[in-house]
Amino acid sequence: MYDYLVVGAGLFGAVFARQAADAGKSVLVIDRRDHIAGNVYTKQIEGIHFHQYGAHIFHTNHEKVWQYVNRFATFNRFTNSPVANFKGELYSLPFNMYTFNQMWGVTTPEEAQAKIEMQRQEITTEPRNLEEQAISLVGRDIYEKLIKGYTEKQWGRSCKDLPAFIIKRLPVRFTFDNNYFNALYQGIPAAGYTKLVENLLHGIDIKLNLDYINNKKELDALAKKVVYTGAIDAYFGYQLGNLEYRAVRFENELLDQPNFQGNAAVNYTDAETPWTRIIEHKWFTFGKDEMGKDLPKTIISREYSTEWKLGEEPYYPVNDEKNSALYEKYKALAEKETDVIFGGRLGEYRYYDMDAVIASALECAEKELG
């Protein structure tokens, strides 16, 4: 009998499994997919590390987490500097002096601040929805061109029907700084995320193509304790109803050309373009393979945000009042399961950045293993 059955070979499961194995515990990791690494899974196509479930850029201010991941992978110096395309007009993200110059022709922070301050005055009461919140932070011009269309595609709802808290903070910089993440450490594993997870799981028993929910009784019998990183409502058979998510659909193309858009990520912020963004995967490794040679082809992914349906891959929790209240009820059920630990994005119904998933798994393992 194993000490731990870890359900899910994504980051939370892999980190917990590593810590448990290093503490001398026996561990079996299972996953319903035919590969490890969960949504950070990458595979090589034409020398390009292809992010199958969407772009993942590691960034953190957490030194302990940074030191930890560097035990299992060498990271490159990729810096996320996305571009926004509004009907052919290109803007730098996050909002900074380049953006304000492109938007209004201003050249000094004082001019940019004055422009935003003037437009913010439109909202005179406490913001009641996302639209009012965004305008109160950055003014109407930026809202109309760079927030409204993108956000409504992302959530499938009008900004007037979305809660203000979704956009409580918007990064606004009065400097010429295109680094999207305000993080001390940033990069992408030079050999891909799958290799990182493979190294985390080195020497640990793994079984793929194995669905825990469909084989729960037999699998529970294999271990003293379960670490469950699947959907918390699925674990309980959706007995209280299902939690909602947004899903993402990808249209991928391998192109026989060296450069499609000149950047890893271009967001399409107008409402008319059906996709939210286009990712060009090769630029995560600066257009070169692992030997440092220029890659002659490129792969792009158009991302479409959609309503999630049962059976599809869930991506973003819909953390509105209704779903948050339902999650609290499932959490109360989970707390009664003495031999099950719930963790990760789906197990905790939270949108987690990768560093936060790893920090959570390390904290969970420390608490569990002593």
N, C-alpha and C positions, 0 to 999 in steps of 0.2 A: 504494500500500500504506500502511495506517495504521501508526503506531508502536505503538498499543495497541488491542486489542479488549477491552473491559470487559464481562464477562458478568454481568448483573444491575444493574438501575437502582435498587437500594436505597441506603442511606446510604453503605456502604463503597464501592460502585462509583461513586456520584455524586461523592463527595469525591475519590477517586483521579483520576477523569476530570477534575475541575475543576483539580486541582493539575497534572496532566500538560498540559492545554490551556494553562494559565497559564505553563507552562515552555516553550511553543512546540511541543509535541508534537501530532501528529494522533491523534484518538481516535474510535473508534466504540463506542457503548454499545448493547447489545442486551438484551432481556428477553423471556422466554417469555409473560409476561402482556400484557394489552392496555393497561397503564398503567405509568407510572414510579412510583417511591417505595417499591417493595417492600411490606413489611408496615407501614410507617408511612403508607401511602396513606390520604388523606382525600378525601371528596367532599361537595359541598353538597347537602343535601336539606332543603327548606323553610327555607333559611337557616341550617341547622345543619351544622357541620363533623362529618361522620360518620366515625368511625375504623373502617374496614371490617374490619381484621384485629385488632381489640382496642385497648384504651386505650393510648396512648403519652403519657407525661408526661416532658418533658425536665427532667433535673436533673443538676447537676455541681458539683464543687469545682475543676474544671480550668479555670483562667482562660483559657488559650490556646484551649481548645475553645469556651468561652462567647463569646469575642470573635470566633472564626471563624464560628460559626453566626449571630451577629448581623450579619454582613456580608450574609447572604442572607435574613434574616427579622426581623421585629419580634416579640418575644415578649411575651405578656401576663404578669400576675403570679399566674397560677393556682398554688395551693398544694394539694398532695394531702393530704386529710384524710379517709380512708375510714372507713366505719362498718361494724361487724360486727353481723349479725343472727343471734342464736342463739335459735331457736324464739320469735321475737317480742321477745326482750330485746335492746336495742341497746347496743353498747359502742363506745367511741372506740378508734381505732387510730392509730399503734402503741401498745403498752402504755404507759400513762402514768397520771398521778394521776386523770384523769377515768375511765379504765378501772377503776382500783382502787376508786374511790368507787362506781362503778356495780356492781362485782362484790361488794364487801364492806361498803360504807358507811363506809370509812375516810376520814379527811379530812387526815391529815398523812403526809408521807413516812416518818416513823419507824414509824407504824402499818402502812403498806403494806410496808415492808421487813421488818418483823417477821413479817407474814403469809406473805410469800413465803419467807422464811428457814425458817420452821417447816415449810412444805410441801415444801421442797427436801430436807429431811432423809430423805425416803422413799427416795431413791437413795443408797446407801452405797458402791457400787463404781463403777468406770469405766463410763459409759453404753455399752451394747452395741448400742443401736438408737435410732431417732429418738424414740420414746416416752420412753425413759429420759433421753435428752439434754434434751428439752424440759422434763420435770418437774424435772430437776436445775437448770435455769436459772430457771424461773418458777413451779414448783409445779403441783399437780394441778388446781386449779380452773380456772386459765387454760388449761392444756393441754386439759382435757376440753371446755371451752366454746368456745375460740377457736382451737385448733390442730388437734386430732385429726380432726374431721369434714372440715374444709376440706382438710387435707393429704392425707387418704386419698382424697378425691374428685379432688384435683389429680394424684396419682400412680397412682391405681387399685390401691393396695396398702395393707395394714395398716401402721400406724406402727411396729409391732413387726418388720416385715420390711424397713423402710427404714433405710439406714445413718445413723448418728448425725451424720456430717459435714454432711448437708444442712442441719442447723439448728444448726450450731456457735455462731452468734451470733444472738441475738434482741434487737431494740431494746427496752430497758426503761428508762423515764425516770421519775424521781421528781419530775417537774415537770408542770405543767398545759400540755402542749405537744402539739397534735394534728398537727403538721407531720410527715408520714410520712417524708420524705426528710431526712436530715441533710446537706443540700447548701446551699452558699452561693448558688448560682444555680438558679432553677427557673421553669418557665413552659411555655407552649404557643404555637407560632407563631400570631399573630392571624389570618393569612390561610390557615392550615392547613398541614399537613406537605407536601402535594403541591406547593404553591407554593414552599416552601423548596427541595425537590428540583428543581423546574423552574428556579429561579434558579441552583442549583448547576450545572445542565446547559445553561445558556444558551449558545447558539452551538456546541454539540457535536452531532455527528451521532448520531441515535438510531433504532433499528429495534425495533419491538415485535412481539408475536405470533411471535417467532422463538426456537425451541428450540435451544440450543447443542448439547446432547448428540446430538440427531437430525441435526444438520447440521455436525458437528464438523470434518470434513475441509475442506469448502468455506470455513467461517468462519475456521479457523486460517490458511488461505492469504491472508486479507485483511489480516493484521497481523504485525508482527515479534514481538510478545509478547502473551500473553493474561493478563488479570487475571480470575480465576475466583472468583465469590462464590456459586456453587451448592453443592450437597451434595458433599462430597469423595468419598464412596463411589460416588455416581452417576457422577462423572468417570471413575472406574476400573471402571465397569461392574459394581459390586458384587462384584468378583472374590474378595474376602475375606469376603463376607457383608455384610449391611446394618446400619448403625448405627441405634439405636433413638431414638425421640423420643416425647414426648407431643404430642397434637394438641388443638386447641380447635374446638368447634362453636358457632356463634352462632345464636341465635334473635332476630331483629330485629323490632321493632314500631314503626310510626309511630303515635302516639297523638294524638287530637284533644283534648288537654288541656295546660295550660301547665306542669304539674309532677307527676311521677310519684312520686319518692322524696326530692326535696329535696337530693340530693347526687350527685356524679359517680360514685362507686363505693360499693356496699354489698355486702360479702362475706357469704355465707350459710354459717355455720360449723357447722351441724348436719349430720349424716350423711343425714337423711331428705330434705332439699331436694335435688333432683337437680342443680341448677346450682351453680356455685362463687360466682358473683357476678352482679350486674346493674349495667351501666354506663348512665348517663343522659347522653348526649353533650353536650347543650346547656350543662351546667354547667361544661364545660371553658372555655367563653367567657362564663361568668356569666349564662347564659340570654339573651344578647343577640346580635343579628347584627352584621355588620361596621360598620353605621351606628349601632350603639349602641341599636337598638330592641329591645324585649322580643319574644321569639319566642313566638307563640301555641300552637305544637305542640311535641311532644317525641318523641325517639327513644330507645328502650331496647334494650339487647342483653343477653340472658341467655347466660352462658358455661358451656359444658359441657366438662369435660376428658375426653379419650378416648384410648384406645390408638391410636397412629399406624399406618397401613398404607401400603405403597408406593403412590405415586400421589396421596396426600393431602398437604396443606401441613404440613410439619414445624414445630413451634413450639419446644418445650423439649427440649434434648438430655438423655438419661438418662445422666448422668455417673457411673454406677456403675463398679465395677472392670472388669467384662466389656467394656462399651462403651469405656471409656477405653483399655483395652489394644488393642482393635480399631482405635481412632482412631490410636494410635501407629504401628500397622502401615501404615495409609493415609498417615500423615504421612511415613513413611520413603519410600514410593513417590513422594509429592509432591515431596520434596526432590531426587529424580532428574530431575524435569521442569524442565530449565534455562530454558525460555522461557515458563513459566507461574508466575504468582504466585497463591497461594491465600489468600483473605481473607474476613473477615466471619463471621457467626454459623454459616452452614452450611459454609463453606470451612474453618473452624477447629474445627467441632463444639464451640462454646462458647456459653453463654448470655451475651450481651453487652447491657449497658445501652447506650442510644443514644450517650451521651458517650464510652463506651469504644470503640464501633465507629468513631466519628469520629477519636478519638485514634489508634487503630490504623491507620486509613487514612492519616492525616497522616504518621505515623511511617513507614509503608510507602512512601509517595510520596517522602518526604524521602530515604530510603535508596536508592530506585530512581532518583530523578531528580537527586540530588546537590544 
